[in-house]
Amino acid sequence: MPPFAELGGIVVDETFRQLGVGAALLTSAEAWAAGVGCTMFRVRSNALRTESHKFYERMGYTASKSQRIYDKELSGG
């Protein structure tokens, strides 16, 4: 696998969405990654955050993986 950087996600306060803040942050992170020799940039986004999926797709990203997380509550320790 080529060297890559990974971003856990971007969250922009609802008041400031659609103003280019997320795009500026993502573009800056991509530039940093390219500057340190990464040839791929990966972003993680919760499956429920469908609006963010549209944002990443507009920014040129394609979905490459889907996964589930399973939790189980355990009694006392």
C-alpha positions in Angstrom: 0.0 0.0 0.0 1.3 3.4 -0.9 2.0 5.9 2.0 -1.2 7.6 3.0 -2.6 10.0 5.6 -5.9 9.4 7.3 -8.3 12.0 8.7 -10.8 10.8 11.3 -13.3 13.3 9.9 -14.2 16.9 9.9 -17.0 18.4 11.9 -18.1 22.0 11.1 -20.6 23.7 13.4 -24.0 23.8 11.7 -23.9 27.6 11.8 -20.8 27.7 9.5 -21.7 24.9 7.1 -21.9 25.7 3.4 -19.4 28.5 3.8 -16.3 26.7 2.5 -14.9 26.0 6.0 -14.8 22.2 5.6 -13.4 22.4 2.1 -10.6 24.7 3.3 -9.8 22.4 6.1 -9.8 19.3 3.9 -7.7 21.0 1.2 -5.2 22.1 3.8 -4.9 18.6 5.2 -4.5 17.2 1.7 -1.7 19.7 1.0 0.1 18.8 4.2 -0.1 15.1 3.4 1.2 15.6 -0.1 4.0 17.7 1.3 5.2 14.9 3.5 5.2 12.3 0.7 1.7 10.7 1.0 0.2 9.6 -2.3 -3.2 8.9 -0.9 -5.5 10.6 1.5 -8.2 8.8 3.4 -11.2 10.2 5.4 -13.4 8.3 7.7 -17.0 9.2 8.1 -19.8 7.6 10.2 -22.3 5.7 8.1 -25.1 7.7 9.5 -23.6 11.1 8.4 -25.0 11.0 4.9 -24.6 14.8 4.4 -20.8 14.4 5.0 -20.7 11.6 2.4 -22.1 14.0 -0.2 -19.5 16.6 0.8 -16.6 14.1 0.4 -17.9 13.0 -2.9 -18.1 16.6 -4.1 -14.5 16.9 -3.0 -13.4 14.0 -5.3 -13.5 11.1 -2.8 -15.0 7.7 -3.5 -16.2 5.3 -0.9 -13.8 2.3 -0.6 -15.0 0.5 2.5 -18.0 0.0 4.7 -18.0 -1.5 8.2 -20.0 -2.0 11.3 -19.1 -1.7 14.9 -20.7 -4.0 17.4 -21.1 -3.1 21.1 -22.1 -5.1 24.0 -22.7 -3.8 27.5 -21.0 -5.8 30.2 -22.1 -6.0 33.8 -19.8 -4.6 36.5 -16.2 -5.5 36.5 
